[in-house]
């Protein structure tokens, strides 16, 4: 993230024009320092963790790591319905 982007997001936070949970400058605000140090030391792959979380939320994650592969597509959920004697409940 560039210094200009950081400044933009700081101003957005001050003005309330972007929710805190959508503002990347707060991404690690509740993360323990020990984990942040491990991320900086490349001991934890945050991209892999983010992909795993998105998959758990039902998104198809592109295997190719390019910006052109975005936006991600949310999987269409197939609703399972129980039936009783041929009738959908």
Secondary structure, 3 states (H helix, E strand, C coil): CCHHHHHHHHHHHHHCCCCHHHCHHHCCCCCCHHHHHHHHCCCCCHHHHHHHHHHHCCEECCCCCCHHHCCCEECCCCCCCCEECCEEC
